[in-house]
Amino acid sequence: MTLLSVDAEKCKRDGICVDTCPMGIIKLKSEQELPALVPGGEELCIQCGHCVAVCPHGAMNHSAMPADQCPPIRKELLISAEQAEQFLRMRRSIRRYKQKKVPRDLLGRLIEVARHAPSGHNSQPVEWLVVYDDQEVRRLAGLVIDWMRHLVAEKSPLAAMLHLDLVIKSWEAGTERIFRGAPHVIVAHAPQAHRASQSSCTIALTYLELMITAQGLGGCWAGYFTGASQLWQPLMDALALPPGNMVFGAMMVGYPKYRYYRLPLRKTAGIIWR
């Protein structure tokens, strides 16, 4: 199959695929001809799938994603704006978890959805590390505490700003504030040199957190861990990421210990209109 192929019987020559292609590499010379790639189009294609997804007739096929392999959008699953607003506002950062493991296949489904998050130039640089074993989660938390002790001993301004001495005292008293007792941690990492890695990992983790909520699970961004993973060599060694990759974010995951019943308030949005 060439990069793009068009079903002549299904195609209505309406030019929708031409208009939506972000790279502008599809042309339609006349209503008598089929959409086709411009010269050099194969090298410019970012495989976003817009041309396949936008065609209402199912006429467009891409070599990387034939139309019959791209699931149709089911109208009965579309949600209203009111439902979407409540869902987004009801999301909570969960810091108390049941001591119950989440099935591996469910965590896999969360990542399957998160991998569809947008990325710069559709580069999709995000890779995943699932720390599933709770003892390994605890070991990594201990390495983060070691990093904090190092910062306190060095009188780092960061230690004072984040009150790391209090986190250390909590750890020594038996309260774990690194992963908050979550049974699992999902880590997003990507090539450090890739310009889109930071934003892509952040957006993918946001997708992940929303799917966590939709599945009745709880999640929370693991900020202490993320900071330590970028600065503390013993933790980097323990993670053993592919060469050149670094952690750009991580999410605690587990079953929430408590339910929430109201939508808390937030400060008024600061908006500048021009």
LUMNU-834484 format. One line per 8 residues: for each residue x, y, z of N, C-alpha, C. Coordinates in steps of 0.001 Angstrom, whole numbers, plus 524288, in hexadecimal, padded with zeros to 5 digits. Layout:
N
X Y Z X Y Z X Y Z | ...
! end
This chain:
274
80350 7FB53 80000 80000 80000 80000 80375 804E1 80000 | 8021C 808B4 7FCA0 804C2 80DB9 7FCE2 8031E 81073 801EB | 80574 814EA 8030F 8044C 8178B 807FF 7FE75 81893 8089D | 7FC01 81AB2 80491 7F660 81B9E 804A0 7F3CD 818C8 8001A | 7EF58 81687 80126 7EC35 81435 7FCFA 7E68C 815C3 7FDE1 | 7E3C4 816B5 7F996 7DE74 818AF 7F9E9 7DAC8 814F2 7F723 | 7D681 8139A 7F9BD 7D279 81056 7F76C 7CF3D 813C8 7F3BF | 7CFCD 812E2 7EEAD 7CD42 81644 7EAD0 7C755 81619 7EB34
7C51E 811BB 7ECD5 7BF6F 81151 7ED34 7BD46 8143B 7F1F0 | 7C055 81468 7F625 7BE87 8170B 7FAEA 7BFB9 81CE2 7FAE5 | 7C3F2 81E74 7F866 7C5B1 823DF 7F8A1 7C1D1 82784 7F5E5 | 7C060 82BC3 7F875 7BCB5 82FA4 7F651 7BF84 83482 7F43C | 7C4AA 83478 7F43F 7C7C7 838E5 7F25A 7C635 83E06 7F505 | 7C51C 83DC9 7FA22 7C358 8426E 7FCF1 7C7D9 845B9 7FF15 | 7CCA1 843A0 7FEE5 7D136 846A1 8007E 7D1FE 8472E 8065A | 7CF03 8444D 80973 7CF93 844C3 80F22 7D508 84310 810DD
7D6E7 83EB8 80EA6 7DC1D 83CC8 8101B 7E054 840BD 80EA8 | 7DF94 84369 80A40 7E355 8475F 80891 7E375 84BE2 80C7A | 7DED0 84D92 80E23 7DE57 85225 81181 7E062 85133 81704 | 7E00A 84C50 818D5 7E18E 84B35 81E3A 7E71A 84937 81ED6 | 7E9B0 847C6 81AB1 7EF0B 845C4 81B24 7F298 849F4 81D6B | 7F4DD 84917 8220A 7F808 84D37 8247F 7FD06 84E76 8217E | 7FEDA 84AD8 81E54 803A9 84BC3 81B65 8029D 84DB4 815DF | 7FD9F 84DE5 81444 7FC40 84FD6 80F19 7FE77 84C99 80AAE
7FE8C 8476A 80B63 80111 84419 80774 7FD2B 8410F 8041A | 7F819 84237 804AB 7F429 83FA7 8016B 7F1D1 843BF 7FDC7 | 7F142 84267 7F8F1 7EF0E 84605 7F517 7EA4F 8438A 7F271 | 7E6E9 846DE 7F06F 7E260 84524 7ED64 7E1CE 8490B 7E8ED | 7E3AB 84782 7E45F 7E3D8 84B25 7DFFA 7DE71 84C6A 7DDD3 | 7DB0B 84886 7DDC0 7D5D6 84969 7DB97 7D205 8457D 7DDE1 | 7CD01 8465E 7DD03 7C908 842CA 7DF02 7C91F 83D98 7DC20 | 7CBE2 83D5C 7D7D7 7CC35 8387B 7D4E2 7D0AA 83503 7D6C1
7D46B 83748 7D99B 7D8ED 83449 7DB62 7D86B 832E6 7E122 | 7DB93 82F1C 7E2C8 7DBB7 82D84 7E83F 7DFD5 830AF 7EB36 | 7DF24 83150 7F053 7E347 833D4 7F363 7E85C 830CB 7F2D2 | 7ECAE 833A6 7F2A8 7F1C8 83124 7F1FC 7F5EF 8343B 7F4DF | 7FA54 831B9 7F5D3 7FEB8 83461 7F863 80157 8383D 7F4BA | 80332 83C87 7F6F8 80674 8401C 7F3FD 80BDD 83DAF 7F377 | 80F08 83F62 7EFC4 8145D 83D55 7EF57 81761 83E1A 7F475 | 819F1 83A03 7F63C 81CDF 83A34 7FB24 8197F 83988 7FFF2
8147B 83878 7FF36 810D4 83807 80396 81216 8339D 80754 | 8142D 82F67 8055A 81553 82AEA 808BE 81955 82C5C 80CE8 | 81D1E 82F9B 80B84 82129 83125 80F44 81F05 834FA 81358 | 81B02 837EF 811F3 818EA 83BE1 8157E 81495 839CF 81909 | 81246 83563 817AF 80DDD 8334B 81AB5 80F8B 8320E 8204C | 80C5B 833CA 82421 80D86 832BE 829A6 80A1A 82E60 82BD9 | 80731 82BC9 82872 803F8 8274C 829FA 80031 828A3 82E6D | 7FDC7 82D2F 82E0E 7F9FF 82EC0 8320B 7F4CF 82BEF 83176
7F395 82A3B 82CB3 7EEB3 82770 82BCF 7EA03 82AEF 82AD7 | 7EACF 83018 82A85 7E668 8339C 82998 7E365 83225 824AA | 7E634 830F7 8207B 7E3A2 82FE9 81B77 7E005 82B2F 81BCA | 7E1B3 8273F 81EB2 7DE78 8228D 81F58 7D9E3 823A8 822FA | 7DAF9 8266C 82749 7D6FF 8274A 82B45 7D2C2 82B18 82987 | 7D418 82ED5 82634 7D062 832EB 824DF 7CCC4 83179 82059 | 7CE3E 82DA8 81D45 7CB13 82C45 818B2 7C5EC 829CB 81A6D | 7C16C 82C49 8194A 7BC69 82A1A 81AF9 7BAB6 8255E 817CB
7BD8D 82444 813A7 7BC06 82006 81027 7BF70 81B2C 810BD | 7C37F 81B84 813F7 7C70D 81712 8149E 7CA1D 815E5 80FB7 | 7CB36 819FB 80CA5 7CDB9 81922 8079B 7D3AC 8194C 807E7 | 7D5CD 81BD8 80BEA 7DB7A 81CA9 80C2A 7DE1F 81870 80F69 | 7E275 81682 80D64 7E5A9 812C1 8103B 7EB4C 814B2 81058 | 7EDC0 81401 814D6 7F347 8154D 81584 7F622 8102F 81674 | 7FAC0 80F9E 8144C 7FD8D 80AAE 814C4 7FE89 80928 81A69 | 7FF07 80D16 81DED 7FFFF 80BF9 82370 7FAF7 80B20 82677
7F684 80C86 8242E 7F187 80C0D 826F6 7ED02 80BA5 82316 | 7EC22 80707 820EE 7E7A8 80650 81D6B 7E290 807AB 82036 | 7DED8 809AF 81D49 7D9EE 80B78 81F8B 7D72B 80732 8229A | 7D75B 80258 820AA 7D484 7FE24 82356 7D71D 7FC84 82874 | 7DBD3 7FE7A 8297B 7DE63 7FD65 82E75 7DDDD 801EC 83259 | 7DB76 8062E 8309F 7DA9C 80AB1 83407 7D4F4 80A92 835EC | 7D40D 8098E 83AF2 7CEAF 80903 83CE2 7CB70 80DE7 83BD5 | 7C694 80D35 83A38 7C32E 811C2 83963 7C1A8 81437 83E9A
7C09D 8194C 83E79 7BEB9 81C00 84329 7B909 81A7C 84403 | 7B7E4 8188D 848B4 7B29D 816C1 849EF 7AF7A 81B3D 84C47 | 7AB63 81CC4 84998 7A84F 82144 84B4B 7A5E0 8206B 850A0 | 7A489 81B80 851E2 7A200 81A82 856E7 7A5B1 81B39 85B87 | 7AACD 81B8C 85A7E 7AE9A 81C5B 85EAD 7B03D 8220F 85F48 | 7AE5A 82575 85BDF 7AFA4 82AF9 85C63 7AD1F 82D2F 86152 | 7AFE7 830BC 863EE 7ADE4 832FE 868C9 7AC7C 838B4 867E9 | 7A8FD 83AA0 86B24 7A75F 8400F 86AB5 7AB72 843A2 86D37
7AB00 848A4 86C12 7AE86 84C6D 86E7A 7ADCE 84C7F 87463 | 7A8F7 84BE1 87621 7A7E6 84BD4 87BBD 7AA72 8471F 87E5C | 7AA25 84297 87BD4 7ACAB 83DEC 87DF7 7B29B 83E92 87E0E | 7B4B5 840BE 879DF 7BA5E 84186 8799E 7BC30 8454D 87DD3 | 7B92D 84977 87EBC 7BAAC 84D42 882B1 7BACF 84AC4 88819 | 7B6CE 847C2 8896F 7B6D2 84545 88E92 7BB52 84163 88F09 | 7BC37 83E6C 88AF5 7C070 83A8D 88B23 7C5B1 83D2B 88C14 | 7C6C0 84160 88943 7CBC9 84400 889D9 7CC4A 8469C 88F2D
7C7FF 848BF 89129 7C83B 84B62 8963F 7C850 84785 89ACE | 7C66D 842BE 89A00 7C647 83F00 89E49 7CB81 83C26 89F01 | 7CF16 83CDD 89B4E 7D42E 83A57 89BCF 7D6E4 83C3B 8A0BE | 7D8F0 8389E 8A3CA 7DBB3 839F4 8A89C 7E121 8377E 8A881 | 7E4CE 83A1E 8AB12 7E9F1 837C2 8ABF5 7E975 83444 8B0C3 | 7E9D4 82F30 8AFE8 7E8D7 82B68 8B414 7EDE4 82A46 8B70A | 7ED9F 82ADB 8BC36 7F239 829FD 8BF85 7F13F 825FD 8C3CF | 7ECDB 82349 8C380 7EBB0 81EFC 8C718 7E998 81A7B 8C3D7
7EC17 815FD 8C451 7EACF 81193 8C0F9 7E97B 80CAA 8C421 | 7E629 80972 8C1DD 7E539 80449 8C40A 7E9F8 800D7 8C2EB | 7EAEC 7FD38 8C657 7EF3A 7F98D 8C57A 7ED3F 7F51B 8C208 | 7EC6D 7F66E 8BD28 7EA34 7F2CE 8B95A 7ECC3 7F3D6 8B419 | 7EEBF 7EFC6 8B1B1 7F16D 7F065 8ACB7 7ED8A 7F149 8A843 | 7EF22 7F45B 8A480 7EC22 7F531 89FBE 7EDD3 7F10B 89BCC | 7EA32 7EE5B 8993D 7EBBF 7EA64 89562 7EF4E 7EC9F 89130 | 7F31A 7E98B 88F99 7F6DA 7EB59 88BAF 7F42A 7ECE3 88696
7F040 7E9E7 884FA 7EDBB 7EB19 88001 7EAE0 7F053 88034 | 7E8FA 7F1CF 884D5 7E663 7F6D9 88564 7EA57 7FB4E 884F3 | 7EEDC 7FAAF 88765 7F2F7 7FEA5 886D2 7F4A8 7FF09 8811A | 7F4CF 7FA8F 87E7F 7F630 7FA95 878F1 7F240 7FD90 875AC | 7ED31 7FD20 87706 7E921 7FFF8 8742B 7E9A2 805D7 8750D | 7EB28 8075F 879C5 7EBFA 80CE9 87AD4 7F03B 80F26 87740 | 7F47C 80C4D 876C7 7F8D2 80E14 8737B 7F741 80DF9 86DC3 | 7F404 80A35 86C51 7F237 809DA 866E5 7EF4D 80ECB 86551
7EC35 810EA 868EB 7E975 815D4 867C8 7ED46 81A63 86801 | 7F0B5 81A71 86BEC 7F455 81ED1 86C96 7F806 81F6C 867F5 | 7F92B 81B34 86548 7FCCF 81B91 860DE 7FA60 81E66 85C35 | 7F541 81F68 85C64 7F2B3 82259 85840 7F2CD 8283E 85943 | 7F564 829E4 85D67 7F5C6 82F7B 85E8C 7F8E7 8323D 85A44 | 7F7C8 83733 85949 7FABA 83A08 85540 8006A 83ACA 856C1 | 803B2 83B18 852C8 80943 83C24 85395 80B2A 83F96 84F25 | 80F3D 84289 85033 81147 84616 84C4A 812AF 8434E 8473E
81074 8452A 842DE 81184 842F3 83DB5 81016 83D24 83D84 | 80C8F 83B82 840DB 80B03 83600 84150 80FBD 83267 841EF | 813A3 83443 844D2 8187B 83141 84563 817E6 82CB0 84928 | 81420 82CEC 84CAE 812FA 828B3 8505A 817EF 8269F 85314 | 81AB9 82A0D 855E4 81F98 8284E 85854 81EE2 82591 85D97 | 81A22 8257F 85FA9 81948 823A9 86502 819EE 81DBD 86567 | 81CD9 81C19 86965 81D4C 81696 86ACE 81BA1 815FC 87083 | 81A92 81130 87213 8182F 8104B 8772E 81B34 80C53 87A67
81B58 80D4D 87F72 81D5C 8098B 88341 81925 808DC 88767 | 8175D 80416 88823 81374 802F8 88C26 8162A 8004D 890B8 | 81659 802F0 89523 81871 80094 899E8 813D0 7FDFC 89C99 | 8133C 7F8F3 89BAF 80E86 7F62C 89D6A 80F14 7F3F6 8A2EE | 813A2 7F1F4 8A42B 81484 7EF73 8A93D 814B0 7F38D 8AD96 | 8118D 7F2D2 8B1A4 8114C 7F6C7 8B5C7 81667 7F732 8B8D5 | 81956 7F2FC 8B929 81E5E 7F346 8BBD0 8224D 7F674 8B8AC | 821EC 7F61C 8B38A 82554 7F94F 8B03F 823BF 7FF0E 8B0A8
81EAC 8000F 8B0FF 81CDA 8056B 8B1DA 81F3F 80791 8B6DE | 81F31 80466 8BAF9 82162 80600 8C005 82742 806F0 8BF98 | 829F3 8039F 8BCB3 82FA0 80440 8BC21 830E9 80956 8B955 | 82DF7 80A8D 8B533 82EE3 80F67 8B25A 82DAB 81423 8B5C4 | 8299E 813AA 8B902 82866 817EE 8BCA5 82CF9 818DB 8C056 | 82F79 814AD 8C219 833F8 81534 8C588 8387F 817FB 8C2E6 | 83931 81711 8BDDB 83D54 819C3 8BAF8 83C25 81F9A 8BA7F | 83734 820E6 8B9FF 835BA 82670 8B9DD 836F1 828FC 8BF24
835D5 8262A 8C35F 83715 82824 8C88F 83CFB 828F9 8C91F | 84019 82568 8C709 845CC 82614 8C726 8475F 82B21 8C469 | 844EA 82C4A 8C00B 845F6 8312C 8BD35 84498 835DA 8C093 | 8402F 83582 8C33D 83E91 839CF 8C69C 84267 83A95 8CB17 | 84439 83656 8CD67 84810 836BE 8D199 84D09 8395D 8CFA9 | 84E8D 83815 8CAE9 8532C 83A7D 8C88F 85268 8405B 8C7F9 | 84DD1 84202 8C61C 84CC6 84790 8C56E 84CC0 84A74 8CAA4 | 84A79 84806 8CE9E 84A5A 84A6D 8D3CE 84FE7 84B00 8D5EA
85310 846DD 8D553 85874 84705 8D746 85BAE 84B30 8D47A | 85A80 84C09 8CF76 85D5F 84FF0 8CC62 85B25 85565 8CD0B | 856FD 855CB 8D058 8545D 85AD1 8D124 8527F 85D3B 8CC01 | 85057 859EC 8C8C4 84E53 85BAF 8C3BB 84994 85F34 8C47E | 84939 8639A 8C1A8 8448C 866E6 8C1F4 83F9B 863E8 8C09B | 84018 85FF9 8BD3C 83B95 85CD2 8BBC7 83965 859E0 8C076 | 83CE7 8580F 8C3DC 83B35 85530 8C881 837FC 858A6 8CC16 | 839A3 85D7B 8CCA6 836B6 86112 8CFFE 8318C 8629D 8CD7F
831AC 8639F 8C878 82CF8 8655E 8C5BA 828AE 86137 8C5E4 | 82A3B 85C3A 8C563 8266B 857F0 8C539 825A0 8555C 8CA8C | 82824 85775 8CE95 827A8 85545 8D3DF 828CF 84F62 8D3E8 | 82D20 84E08 8D16B 82E75 8487F 8D0ED 82FC0 84600 8D62A | 8315A 8491C 8D9F9 8326B 846E7 8DF20 82D83 84484 8E17E | 828FD 846E1 8E05C 82412 844CA 8E264 8228B 83FB5 8DFA2 | 823BD 83F6A 8DA97 822A4 83A94 8D7B0 825FA 83621 8D9CC | 82ADD 83760 8DAED 82E6E 83370 8DD17 82C8C 831A3 8E278
82AEF 8354D 8E5D1 828FC 833EB 8EB00 82427 83072 8EA9F | 820C6 831A0 8E6E9 81C20 82E5C 8E629 81DB0 828D0 8E4A5 | 8217B 8285C 8E137 82367 82339 8DF8D 8258A 82032 8E43B | 8289D 822CF 8E755 82AFA 82038 8EBE1 826E2 81EC2 8EFF8 | 8226F 82188 8EFE4 81E37 8204E 8F38E 81A6C 81C47 8F158 | 81B77 81A89 8EC8B 81834 81673 8EA3E 81417 8184E 8E669 | 81422 81D61 8E508 81064 81F76 8E140 8133A 820AC 8DC29 | 811A1 81E22 8D80A 8143F 81E8F 8D2F6 81178 822B2 8CFA9
8141A 82715 8CEA5 811C0 82B61 8CBBE 813E7 82BE7 8C63A | 816FC 82821 8C47D 8190D 8284A 8BF2A 814FA 82645 8BB55 | 812FB 821A0 8BC67 80EE4 81F4E 8B926 809C2 81E95 8BC19 | 80992 82066 8C0F1 804C9 82080 8C408 80246 81B24 8C4B7 | 80576 8170F 8C493 80364 811D2 8C559 800CA 80F86 8C097 | 80149 8120F 8BC13 7FF08 80FE4 8B744 801C0 80AC4 8B5EE | 7FEDB 806D9 8B435 80153 801CD 8B30A 80483 801C4 8AE01 | 80368 8057C 8AA78 80611 80584 8A56B 8079F 80B15 8A3E3
80B87 80B63 8A08F 80D34 8106A 89E64 80E13 80FAD 89888 | 80BE1 8133E 89578 80CB0 81323 88FCE 81014 817CF 88E5A | 81475 816B8 88BDF 8185F 81AAE 88AA0 81864 81BBD 884C5 | 81840 820B1 88349 818C6 8223A 87DCE 81E52 8242D 87CE9 | 82112 821BB 87954 8265D 82361 8780D 826F3 823CC 87228 | 82AE3 8268A 87078 82BA4 8278B 86AEA 83140 8295C 86A05 | 832F3 8298A 86520 8383F 82B6F 86409 8390F 83104 865F6 | 83D19 831D4 868EF 83E2F 836FA 86B2F 83F1C 83B0C 866F0
84159 83963 86299 842C1 83D17 85E7C 83E22 83E8B 85AFE | 839D8 83BC9 85B73 8355B 83CCF 85806 8327F 841B1 859E1 | 83192 8455A 8565F 82F46 84A59 857DD 829B0 849D0 859E3 | 826F2 845BC 8584B 82179 8452B 859D8 820BE 8418D 85E85 | 824F1 83F95 860CA 82476 83BA2 864E9 8219A 83DAA 869B6 | 82313 8424A 86B9C 820B2 84457 87061 81AD4 84519 86FBF | 81941 847EB 86BB7 813AF 848F4 86AF6 810B1 843F5 869BF | 81306 8407E 866BA 8104C 83BAD 8653F 80F4E 83838 869F9
8132B 837C8 86D67 8127A 834A0 87220 80E5F 83712 875BC | 80E78 83C3A 87633 80AA9 83EDD 8798C 8051E 83E0D 87795 | 8045E 83EA0 87282 7FF22 83DF2 8704F 7FD6A 8383D 870C6 | 800F7 8349B 86FB8 7FF9B 82F0F 87016 7FE27 82D8A 875A5 | 800FD 82F94 8797E 7FFB6 82E78 87EF2 7FA7D 830E4 8807E | 7F92D 83554 87E2C 7F417 837AD 87F32 7EFBD 83439 87D0B | 7F078 83237 87853 7ECC2 82E64 87637 7EC54 829B8 879EA | 7F0C8 827E0 87BB4 7F0E1 8235B 87F32 7EDC2 8246F 88427
7EE96 82902 8867B 7EBE9 82A3D 88B58 7E5FF 82A81 88A90 | 7E44C 82CA4 88629 7DEAF 82CED 88524 7DC5B 82781 88457 | 7DF3C 82414 881C0 7DD51 81EBB 8811A 7DD51 81BCC 8864D | 7E117 81CFE 889AC 7E128 81ABD 88EEA 7DC0D 81C06 891B2 | 7DA6D 820F1 8915E 7D587 8228E 893D4 7D0DF 81FC0 8916A | 7D0D8 81F56 88C3B 7CC7D 81CCE 88988 7CC00 8170F 88AF9 | 7D04F 81499 88C6F 7D050 80F13 88DD4 7CF34 80E32 8939B | 7CE03 8125B 8967F 7CCF0 811C6 89C0D 7D1D4 81123 89F53
7D656 81275 89D0A 7DB46 8122C 89FDB 7DCC6 81796 8A1C3 | 7E12A 817F0 8A47E 7E322 81CE8 8A64C 7E8B7 81DA5 8A485 | 7EA29 82281 8A392 7EF7A 823A6 8A1F1 7F156 828CF 8A42D | 7F671 82996 8A424 7F8B4 82E7C 8A5FC 7FE1E 82F10 8A382 | 7FF61 833C9 8A1ED 80481 834C6 89F9E 808BB 8341F 8A3C3 | 80CC9 8313B 8A26E 81100 8300E 8A61C 81579 833EA 8A557 | 814C7 83897 8A774 81887 83CC5 8A68A 81DCD 83BE9 8A916 | 81DDE 83A1A 8ADFD 822DA 83914 8B09C 82615 83518 8AD86
8236F 830F9 8ABD7 8261F 82CE1 8A8EB 8284A 82F02 8A3CA | 8251D 83211 8A103 826D8 83424 89BF7 82BB5 83785 89CA1 | 82BA7 83AEB 8A094 8303A 83E30 8A183 83515 83B05 8A2BD | 83478 83732 8A619 838EF 833F5 8A795 83AF5 830C8 8A2FF | 83765 82EEB 89FB1 838F2 82B8D 89B4E 83C3C 82E6E 8974B | 83BF4 83398 8975E 83EFB 836B9 893AD 8442D 8388E 895EA | 844E8 837DB 89B14 84981 83A25 89DA3 84CB4 8364B 8A0E4 | 84A6D 831FE 8A287 84CEC 82E7B 8A646 84EAF 8297F 8A37F
853B6 828DE 8A2E7 855D4 82491 89FCC 8542C 81F31 8A1CF | 8542A 81E39 8A6FC 8526D 81905 8A8BD 84CE8 817A3 8A6EE | 84976 81B82 8A6AF 8442F 81A7C 8A4C2 84438 819A1 89EE0 | 8474D 81CA7 89C1C 847CA 81BD5 89670 849B0 8164E 8954B | 84D8B 81492 89851 84FA5 80F51 89788 84B7D 80B2D 898A1 | 8485E 80C02 89CB4 84450 8083D 89E1A 8401C 807E3 899E7 | 83EDF 80C44 89759 83AD2 80C45 89351 83CB6 809A6 88E50 | 841BD 80A1C 88D27 8441C 80784 888A1 84116 8088B 8839C
84018 80D82 8828E 83D5C 80EF9 87DC6 840E8 80E35 87908 | 83EAE 80E06 8745E 841F8 80DAA 86FAC 845C4 8123C 86F70 | 84A65 8116D 86D47 84E47 8159C 86CF3 84C08 81A77 86A4E | 84CF3 81EFD 86CB1 84B1B 823E1 86A7B 845AC 82574 86C46 | 842DD 821E7 86ED8 83DA5 82329 870B2 83DC3 8253F 87642 | 839FA 82885 87785 8396F 82A65 87CD8 833A6 82A92 87E4C | 8329F 82AB1 88353 82D4A 82AFE 88548 82B4D 83095 884B0 | 82696 83117 88274 82425 83638 881F9 81F20 8368F 88528
81DDF 8326E 887FF 81942 83290 88B54 817C6 82D1B 88CFE | 814CA 82CC0 89141 8131D 827B2 8933B 80DEC 82848 89611 | 80AF9 8240D 89629 805CA 8241F 8987A 80530 81F97 89C4A | 8039F 820DA 8A121 80209 81CC6 8A4C9 7FCC7 81A9E 8A2F7 | 7FC05 8158F 8A3B1 7F718 8132A 8A1F8 7F54D 80F1E 8A5F4 | 7F051 80F22 8A722 7EE13 80B33 8AA9C 7E842 80C19 8AB43 | 7E5D9 808E4 8AE86 7E055 8099B 8AFBC 7DFD7 80D9A 8B420 | 7DCBE 811BA 8B361 7DC41 815B7 8B775 7D9AB 81392 8BC5B
7DBA9 8153C 8C0C8 7D98D 81377 8C5C8 7D452 81609 8C6FA | 7D38E 81ACA 8C500 7CEC8 81DB6 8C61B 7CC51 81FB2 8C112 | 7C735 820B1 8C14D 7C467 8232C 8BD08 7C3E1 82900 8BE1F | 7C30E 82C05 8B9F3 7C223 8319B 8BA7E 7BC9F 832D4 8B892 | 7BA1C 8369B 8BB1B 7B490 8378E 8BA1A 7B353 83D07 8B82A | 7B717 84086 8B81C 7B619 845CC 8B64A 7BA8A 847B4 8B2C9 | 7B96A 84BCC 8AFD9 7BD48 84E2E 8AC70 7BF93 852EE 8AF35 | 7C46E 852B6 8B103 7C6AD 85727 8B3DC 7C77E 85BD8 8B050
7C7DE 8605E 8B2BB 7C889 86535 8AFD5 7CE43 86617 8AE70 | 7CF16 8693E 8AA91 7D457 86AD3 8A903 7D45D 870C1 8A854 | 7D8F7 87310 8A87F 7D93E 878BE 8A7F1 7D780 87A52 8A274 | 7D597 87F09 8A215 7D3A4 8810C 89D1C 7D80B 88134 89912 | 7D6BC 87FA2 89455 7DA9D 87F84 8902E 7DC70 8850B 88EDD | 7E186 885AA 88E55 7E39C 88AA9 88C7B 7E3AC 88AB0 88694 | 7E0A2 88E09 88432 7E004 88E10 87E79 7E146 89374 87C62 | 7E470 893AF 8785A 7E558 89877 87564 7E2E9 897CA 87006
7DF4A 89B26 86EB7 7DCBC 89AEA 86987 7DF2D 89EFD 865F2 | 7E037 89D75 8613C 7E252 8A12B 85D61 7DF68 8A099 85837
! end
